[in-house]
Amino acid sequence: MIARVPFIPQLDARSGAQPSRVWAIVPTGDAPPVPRRSHHRTRRHGPARRPRGLVSAPTPLVRCTLERASQLAPAGQMITVMTRRRAQAWERELAALPPGPRVVQPVYRGRAAEILLPLMKIVRQDPAATVIVLPAGQRLDHDARFLRYVGRAVWAVAMRPDVPLVVGAQPDAPAAEGWIEPGAPVEGLESLGVRTVRRFIDAASPVERRRLFEVSALVSTSIFVARADTLLSLAGRALPEVREALEPLEDAFDRPEEPLLCEAIYECMPQVGLGPLQRAPELAVLALPDVVWRTPEAESLQLLAS
């Protein structure tokens, strides 16, 4: 039996009822949108096999994420973040979508800077905006359900701007890290299914992973939905070294000196991931109960078997 997501007009991402102050940030990492072949030796005889050693998400996954983001935010409010060396390749992927702003980093310094830089730009323009962070190459099925749940998260943030959300999903196999055990419902958001986080679990043993999988615990999708200034404040506490490194850019946004200052800042910026932000105790979680998260481990096994 297929579970149904209750239709709530205000939350339907396709209904045109999305608030005009919603922004989407799509961090692309430092991988090309099209997978590269590995340099491993391939078999000379026998049936043809799929190349191994893919280093980035397949193009359909990337394109799906970009299309989802373009449906979740109004035209011109989807910020794609890329590195200079990958910018041309990503522009080809973006050509079919409505035009929107780009943030081109001089070099890659980790997911933290990739999210904080466009977030700072949004806060400078509209601190009360709602931001959806949707990393490229999301391994999630069921587009319509996914979009409706994210619309629900947007509505939750409108009701409780002080509550930043991370989206959790049930994996298709026992994941190695990123587990979330939901806690009690968040006051005022009970009807939307938003819950506190009882605990985050990264260093789970194989036995613990199996237990979490069997009790239908969630894994983080690294998708955040929050009011812009709330998320920036939270990131400043969780990732102070990155926030402080980027701070001098705030007064230079859209000015002639911005590119040179950005070059200088990225030259000495630490490379930092999102771990501290994803485990921030202030986060609440919105589950995708009938949208499956495909783990990298399961995908690797599928590639090897094909």
C-alpha positions as a Markdown table, in Angstrom:
| # | Residue | x | y | z |
|---|---|---|---|---|
| 1 | Met | 0.0 | 0.0 | 0.0 |
| 2 | Ile | 1.3 | 3.4 | -0.9 |
| 3 | Ala | 1.1 | 6.0 | 1.9 |
| 4 | Arg | -0.6 | 9.3 | 1.0 |
| 5 | Val | 0.7 | 12.7 | 1.9 |
| 6 | Pro | -2.2 | 14.8 | 3.1 |
| 7 | Phe | -2.9 | 17.6 | 0.7 |
| 8 | Ile | -2.7 | 21.0 | 2.4 |
| 9 | Pro | -3.2 | 23.8 | -0.1 |
| 10 | Gln | -0.8 | 26.2 | 1.6 |
| 11 | Leu | 1.9 | 23.6 | 1.6 |
| 12 | Asp | 1.7 | 22.4 | -2.0 |
| 13 | Ala | 4.9 | 23.4 | -3.7 |
| 14 | Arg | 3.3 | 23.2 | -7.1 |
| 15 | Ser | 0.2 | 25.3 | -6.3 |
| 16 | Gly | 1.8 | 28.7 | -6.6 |
| 17 | Ala | 1.1 | 29.4 | -3.0 |
| 18 | Gln | 4.8 | 29.4 | -2.0 |
| 19 | Pro | 5.7 | 32.6 | -0.2 |
| 20 | Ser | 7.6 | 35.0 | -2.4 |
| 21 | Arg | 10.4 | 35.4 | 0.2 |
| 22 | Val | 11.6 | 31.8 | -0.2 |
| 23 | Trp | 15.2 | 31.3 | -1.4 |
| 24 | Ala | 16.9 | 28.1 | -2.4 |
| 25 | Ile | 20.7 | 27.5 | -2.1 |
| 26 | Val | 22.1 | 24.7 | -4.2 |
| 27 | Pro | 25.7 | 23.9 | -3.2 |
| 28 | Thr | 27.4 | 21.8 | -5.9 |
| 29 | Gly | 30.6 | 20.8 | -4.1 |
| 30 | Asp | 33.7 | 20.6 | -6.2 |
| 31 | Ala | 32.6 | 17.7 | -8.5 |
| 32 | Pro | 31.5 | 18.1 | -12.1 |
| 33 | Pro | 27.8 | 17.6 | -12.8 |
| 34 | Val | 28.7 | 14.7 | -15.2 |
| 35 | Pro | 30.4 | 11.6 | -13.8 |
| 36 | Arg | 34.0 | 10.9 | -14.9 |
| 37 | Arg | 35.3 | 7.5 | -15.7 |
| 38 | Ser | 38.0 | 6.1 | -13.4 |
| 39 | His | 41.4 | 5.1 | -14.6 |
| 40 | His | 41.0 | 1.5 | -13.4 |
| 41 | Arg | 41.6 | -1.2 | -15.9 |
| 42 | Thr | 38.5 | -2.6 | -17.5 |
| 43 | Arg | 37.8 | -6.1 | -18.6 |
| 44 | Arg | 38.9 | -6.8 | -22.2 |
| 45 | His | 36.6 | -9.8 | -22.7 |
| 46 | Gly | 33.1 | -10.8 | -21.8 |
| 47 | Pro | 29.9 | -8.7 | -21.7 |
| 48 | Ala | 30.2 | -4.9 | -21.4 |
| 49 | Arg | 30.1 | -3.5 | -17.9 |
| 50 | Arg | 29.3 | -0.1 | -16.5 |
| 51 | Pro | 32.5 | 2.0 | -15.8 |
| 52 | Arg | 33.5 | 2.0 | -12.2 |
| 53 | Gly | 34.9 | 4.8 | -10.1 |
| 54 | Leu | 32.3 | 7.5 | -10.6 |
| 55 | Val | 33.3 | 10.5 | -8.7 |
| 56 | Ser | 30.1 | 12.6 | -8.7 |
| 57 | Ala | 26.3 | 12.1 | -8.9 |
| 58 | Pro | 24.9 | 10.9 | -12.2 |
| 59 | Thr | 23.5 | 13.7 | -14.3 |
| 60 | Pro | 19.9 | 12.7 | -13.8 |
| 61 | Leu | 20.3 | 13.1 | -10.0 |
| 62 | Val | 21.9 | 16.5 | -10.4 |
| 63 | Arg | 19.3 | 17.7 | -12.9 |
| 64 | Cys | 16.5 | 16.5 | -10.6 |
| 65 | Thr | 17.9 | 18.5 | -7.7 |
| 66 | Leu | 18.2 | 21.7 | -9.8 |
| 67 | Glu | 14.6 | 21.2 | -11.1 |
| 68 | Arg | 13.3 | 20.7 | -7.5 |
| 69 | Ala | 15.0 | 23.8 | -6.3 |
| 70 | Ser | 13.6 | 25.9 | -9.2 |
| 71 | Gln | 10.1 | 24.7 | -8.2 |
| 72 | Leu | 10.6 | 25.5 | -4.5 |
| 73 | Ala | 11.8 | 29.1 | -4.9 |
| 74 | Pro | 10.4 | 31.9 | -7.1 |
| 75 | Ala | 12.3 | 32.7 | -10.3 |
| 76 | Gly | 15.5 | 34.5 | -9.7 |
| 77 | Gln | 15.8 | 33.2 | -6.1 |
| 78 | Met | 17.7 | 30.0 | -6.5 |
| 79 | Ile | 21.4 | 30.6 | -5.8 |
| 80 | Thr | 23.7 | 27.9 | -7.3 |
| 81 | Val | 27.1 | 27.7 | -5.6 |
| 82 | Met | 30.0 | 26.4 | -7.6 |
| 83 | Thr | 33.8 | 26.6 | -7.8 |
| 84 | Arg | 35.6 | 28.5 | -10.5 |
| 85 | Arg | 37.0 | 25.5 | -12.2 |
| 86 | Arg | 33.6 | 23.8 | -12.4 |
| 87 | Ala | 31.5 | 26.9 | -13.3 |
| 88 | Gln | 31.4 | 26.3 | -17.1 |
| 89 | Ala | 30.2 | 22.7 | -16.7 |
| 90 | Trp | 27.5 | 23.7 | -14.2 |
| 91 | Glu | 26.3 | 26.5 | -16.4 |
| 92 | Arg | 25.5 | 23.9 | -19.1 |
| 93 | Glu | 23.3 | 22.1 | -16.6 |
| 94 | Leu | 21.6 | 25.3 | -15.5 |
| 95 | Ala | 20.9 | 26.5 | -19.1 |
| 96 | Ala | 17.4 | 24.9 | -19.2 |
| 97 | Leu | 16.3 | 26.5 | -15.9 |
| 98 | Pro | 15.1 | 30.0 | -15.2 |
| 99 | Pro | 18.0 | 32.3 | -14.7 |
| 100 | Gly | 19.1 | 33.0 | -11.2 |
| 101 | Pro | 22.1 | 34.3 | -9.2 |
| 102 | Arg | 25.4 | 32.3 | -9.0 |
| 103 | Val | 28.0 | 32.3 | -6.4 |
| 104 | Val | 31.4 | 31.3 | -7.8 |
| 105 | Gln | 34.0 | 30.4 | -5.2 |
| 106 | Pro | 37.7 | 30.8 | -6.1 |
| 107 | Val | 38.4 | 27.4 | -4.7 |
| 108 | Tyr | 36.5 | 24.8 | -2.7 |
| 109 | Arg | 36.8 | 25.2 | 1.1 |
| 110 | Gly | 34.2 | 22.7 | 2.3 |
| 111 | Arg | 30.5 | 22.7 | 2.6 |
| 112 | Ala | 30.4 | 25.2 | 5.4 |
| 113 | Ala | 31.7 | 28.1 | 3.3 |
| 114 | Glu | 29.6 | 27.0 | 0.4 |
| 115 | Ile | 26.5 | 27.5 | 2.4 |
| 116 | Leu | 27.4 | 30.5 | 4.6 |
| 117 | Leu | 28.5 | 32.8 | 1.7 |
| 118 | Pro | 25.2 | 32.8 | -0.2 |
| 119 | Leu | 23.3 | 32.8 | 3.1 |
| 120 | Met | 25.1 | 36.0 | 4.1 |
| 121 | Lys | 24.1 | 37.6 | 0.8 |
| 122 | Ile | 20.5 | 36.6 | 1.4 |
| 123 | Val | 20.5 | 37.9 | 5.0 |
| 124 | Arg | 21.9 | 41.3 | 3.8 |
| 125 | Gln | 19.0 | 41.6 | 1.3 |
| 126 | Asp | 16.2 | 40.0 | 3.4 |
| 127 | Pro | 17.0 | 38.7 | 6.8 |
| 128 | Ala | 13.4 | 37.4 | 7.3 |
| 129 | Ala | 13.5 | 35.3 | 4.1 |
| 130 | Thr | 13.0 | 31.6 | 4.3 |
| 131 | Val | 16.0 | 29.6 | 3.0 |
| 132 | Ile | 16.0 | 26.1 | 1.7 |
| 133 | Val | 19.5 | 24.5 | 1.4 |
| 134 | Leu | 19.3 | 21.7 | -1.1 |
| 135 | Pro | 22.7 | 20.1 | -2.0 |
| 136 | Ala | 23.0 | 18.9 | -5.6 |
| 137 | Gly | 22.7 | 15.2 | -6.3 |
| 138 | Gln | 20.1 | 14.4 | -3.6 |
| 139 | Arg | 19.4 | 10.7 | -3.5 |
| 140 | Leu | 15.7 | 11.0 | -2.8 |
| 141 | Asp | 12.8 | 9.4 | -4.8 |
| 142 | His | 9.2 | 10.5 | -5.2 |
| 143 | Asp | 9.4 | 14.1 | -6.4 |
| 144 | Ala | 5.8 | 15.1 | -5.7 |
| 145 | Arg | 5.9 | 13.9 | -2.1 |
| 146 | Phe | 9.3 | 15.4 | -1.5 |
| 147 | Leu | 8.2 | 18.8 | -2.8 |
| 148 | Arg | 5.1 | 18.8 | -0.6 |
| 149 | Tyr | 7.1 | 17.9 | 2.5 |
| 150 | Val | 9.5 | 20.7 | 1.9 |
| 151 | Gly | 6.5 | 23.0 | 1.4 |
| 152 | Arg | 5.4 | 21.8 | 4.8 |
| 153 | Ala | 8.8 | 22.8 | 6.3 |
| 154 | Val | 8.5 | 26.2 | 4.7 |
| 155 | Trp | 5.1 | 26.6 | 6.4 |
| 156 | Ala | 6.6 | 25.5 | 9.7 |
| 157 | Val | 9.3 | 28.1 | 9.5 |
| 158 | Ala | 6.6 | 30.8 | 8.8 |
| 159 | Met | 4.8 | 29.7 | 12.0 |
| 160 | Arg | 7.9 | 29.4 | 14.1 |
| 161 | Pro | 10.8 | 31.5 | 12.7 |
| 162 | Asp | 12.9 | 30.6 | 15.7 |
| 163 | Val | 13.0 | 26.9 | 14.8 |
| 164 | Pro | 15.6 | 25.9 | 12.1 |
| 165 | Leu | 14.8 | 22.5 | 10.5 |
| 166 | Val | 16.9 | 19.7 | 9.1 |
| 167 | Val | 15.1 | 17.2 | 6.9 |
| 168 | Gly | 15.4 | 13.5 | 7.8 |
| 169 | Ala | 14.5 | 10.4 | 5.8 |
| 170 | Gln | 14.6 | 6.7 | 6.3 |
| 171 | Pro | 17.5 | 5.1 | 4.4 |
| 172 | Asp | 17.3 | 2.0 | 2.2 |
| 173 | Ala | 20.2 | 0.4 | 4.1 |
| 174 | Pro | 22.0 | 0.8 | 7.5 |
| 175 | Ala | 23.9 | 4.1 | 6.9 |
| 176 | Ala | 27.4 | 4.6 | 8.3 |
| 177 | Glu | 26.7 | 8.1 | 9.8 |
| 178 | Gly | 24.2 | 10.9 | 10.1 |
| 179 | Trp | 21.6 | 9.2 | 12.2 |
| 180 | Ile | 18.9 | 11.2 | 13.9 |
| 181 | Glu | 16.6 | 10.0 | 16.6 |
| 182 | Pro | 13.5 | 12.2 | 16.8 |
| 183 | Gly | 12.1 | 13.4 | 20.1 |
| 184 | Ala | 8.9 | 15.1 | 21.2 |
| 185 | Pro | 6.8 | 17.2 | 18.8 |
| 186 | Val | 7.8 | 20.9 | 18.6 |
| 187 | Glu | 5.2 | 23.2 | 20.3 |
| 188 | Gly | 3.0 | 24.8 | 17.8 |
| 189 | Leu | 4.2 | 22.6 | 14.9 |
| 190 | Glu | 2.6 | 19.3 | 16.1 |
| 191 | Ser | 0.2 | 19.1 | 13.1 |
| 192 | Leu | 3.1 | 19.5 | 10.6 |
| 193 | Gly | 5.1 | 16.6 | 12.1 |
| 194 | Val | 8.1 | 18.7 | 13.2 |
| 195 | Arg | 9.9 | 17.1 | 16.2 |
| 196 | Thr | 12.8 | 17.9 | 18.4 |
| 197 | Val | 16.0 | 15.8 | 18.1 |
| 198 | Arg | 16.6 | 13.4 | 20.9 |
| 199 | Arg | 20.1 | 12.7 | 19.7 |
| 200 | Phe | 22.4 | 12.8 | 16.7 |
| 201 | Ile | 24.5 | 9.6 | 16.1 |
| 202 | Asp | 27.5 | 9.6 | 13.9 |
| 203 | Ala | 30.0 | 7.0 | 15.3 |
| 204 | Ala | 27.5 | 4.1 | 15.4 |
| 205 | Ser | 28.8 | 0.6 | 15.5 |
| 206 | Pro | 27.5 | -1.9 | 12.9 |
| 207 | Val | 25.2 | -3.4 | 15.5 |
| 208 | Glu | 23.8 | 0.1 | 16.4 |
| 209 | Arg | 23.3 | 0.9 | 12.7 |
| 210 | Arg | 21.3 | -2.2 | 12.3 |
| 211 | Arg | 19.2 | -1.4 | 15.3 |
| 212 | Leu | 18.6 | 2.2 | 14.1 |
| 213 | Phe | 17.6 | 0.9 | 10.7 |
| 214 | Glu | 15.2 | -1.6 | 12.1 |
| 215 | Val | 13.4 | 0.9 | 14.3 |
| 216 | Ser | 13.1 | 3.3 | 11.3 |
| 217 | Ala | 15.3 | 6.0 | 12.7 |
| 218 | Leu | 16.2 | 8.8 | 10.3 |
| 219 | Val | 19.3 | 10.0 | 8.5 |
| 220 | Ser | 20.1 | 13.6 | 7.8 |
| 221 | Thr | 19.6 | 14.6 | 4.1 |
| 222 | Ser | 21.7 | 17.8 | 4.7 |
| 223 | Ile | 18.6 | 19.7 | 3.6 |
| 224 | Phe | 18.0 | 22.7 | 5.9 |
| 225 | Val | 14.9 | 24.9 | 5.9 |
| 226 | Ala | 15.0 | 28.0 | 8.2 |
| 227 | Arg | 14.5 | 31.7 | 8.4 |
| 228 | Ala | 17.7 | 33.3 | 6.9 |
| 229 | Asp | 18.9 | 35.2 | 9.9 |
| 230 | Thr | 18.1 | 32.3 | 12.3 |
| 231 | Leu | 20.2 | 29.9 | 10.2 |
| 232 | Leu | 23.0 | 32.4 | 9.9 |
| 233 | Ser | 23.1 | 32.9 | 13.6 |
| 234 | Leu | 23.1 | 29.2 | 14.2 |
| 235 | Ala | 25.9 | 28.7 | 11.7 |
| 236 | Gly | 27.9 | 31.4 | 13.4 |
| 237 | Arg | 27.8 | 29.5 | 16.7 |
| 238 | Ala | 28.4 | 26.1 | 15.1 |
| 239 | Leu | 31.0 | 27.2 | 12.6 |
| 240 | Pro | 32.6 | 30.3 | 14.1 |
| 241 | Glu | 35.9 | 30.0 | 12.2 |
| 242 | Val | 34.2 | 30.1 | 8.8 |
| 243 | Arg | 31.7 | 32.8 | 9.8 |
| 244 | Glu | 34.6 | 35.0 | 11.0 |
| 245 | Ala | 36.6 | 34.4 | 7.9 |
| 246 | Leu | 33.8 | 35.5 | 5.6 |
| 247 | Glu | 32.7 | 38.5 | 7.7 |
| 248 | Pro | 34.9 | 41.1 | 6.0 |
| 249 | Leu | 33.0 | 40.3 | 2.7 |
| 250 | Glu | 29.7 | 41.6 | 4.1 |
| 251 | Asp | 30.5 | 45.3 | 3.4 |
| 252 | Ala | 31.9 | 44.5 | 0.0 |
| 253 | Phe | 29.0 | 42.6 | -1.5 |
| 254 | Asp | 28.2 | 43.9 | -5.0 |
| 255 | Arg | 31.0 | 46.3 | -4.9 |
| 256 | Pro | 34.1 | 46.4 | -7.2 |
| 257 | Glu | 36.4 | 45.2 | -4.4 |
| 258 | Glu | 34.4 | 42.1 | -3.7 |
| 259 | Pro | 36.2 | 39.7 | -6.1 |
| 260 | Leu | 39.7 | 40.6 | -4.9 |
| 261 | Leu | 38.7 | 40.4 | -1.3 |
| 262 | Cys | 37.1 | 37.1 | -1.8 |
| 263 | Glu | 40.2 | 35.7 | -3.4 |
| 264 | Ala | 42.3 | 36.8 | -0.4 |
| 265 | Ile | 39.9 | 35.4 | 2.1 |
| 266 | Tyr | 39.6 | 32.0 | 0.4 |
| 267 | Glu | 43.4 | 31.8 | 0.1 |
| 268 | Cys | 43.7 | 31.3 | 3.9 |
| 269 | Met | 40.2 | 30.0 | 4.8 |
| 270 | Pro | 40.1 | 26.7 | 6.6 |
| 271 | Gln | 38.3 | 23.8 | 4.9 |
| 272 | Val | 35.3 | 22.9 | 7.1 |
| 273 | Gly | 32.4 | 20.5 | 6.6 |
| 274 | Leu | 28.9 | 20.8 | 7.9 |
| 275 | Gly | 29.2 | 18.3 | 10.8 |
| 276 | Pro | 28.9 | 20.9 | 13.6 |
| 277 | Leu | 25.9 | 22.5 | 12.0 |
| 278 | Gln | 24.1 | 19.2 | 11.3 |
| 279 | Arg | 24.5 | 18.3 | 15.0 |
| 280 | Ala | 23.5 | 21.7 | 16.4 |
| 281 | Pro | 21.1 | 21.1 | 19.4 |
| 282 | Glu | 18.8 | 23.9 | 18.2 |
| 283 | Leu | 17.8 | 22.0 | 15.1 |
| 284 | Ala | 14.4 | 20.3 | 14.9 |
| 285 | Val | 13.7 | 17.6 | 12.3 |
| 286 | Leu | 11.0 | 17.1 | 9.8 |
| 287 | Ala | 10.7 | 13.5 | 8.6 |
| 288 | Leu | 10.0 | 12.3 | 5.1 |
| 289 | Pro | 8.2 | 9.1 | 6.2 |
| 290 | Asp | 7.5 | 7.7 | 2.8 |
| 291 | Val | 10.4 | 9.1 | 0.8 |
| 292 | Val | 13.4 | 6.8 | 0.7 |
| 293 | Trp | 17.0 | 8.0 | 1.1 |
| 294 | Arg | 19.3 | 6.0 | -1.0 |
| 295 | Thr | 22.6 | 5.6 | 0.9 |
| 296 | Pro | 26.0 | 5.9 | -0.9 |
| 297 | Glu | 26.8 | 2.4 | 0.4 |
| 298 | Ala | 23.8 | 0.8 | -1.3 |
| 299 | Glu | 24.5 | 2.8 | -4.5 |
| 300 | Ser | 28.1 | 1.6 | -4.6 |
| 301 | Leu | 27.0 | -2.0 | -4.2 |
| 302 | Gln | 24.5 | -1.6 | -7.0 |
| 303 | Leu | 27.1 | -0.2 | -9.3 |
| 304 | Leu | 29.5 | -3.0 | -8.5 |
| 305 | Ala | 26.8 | -5.6 | -9.1 |
| 306 | Ser | 25.7 | -4.1 | -12.5 |
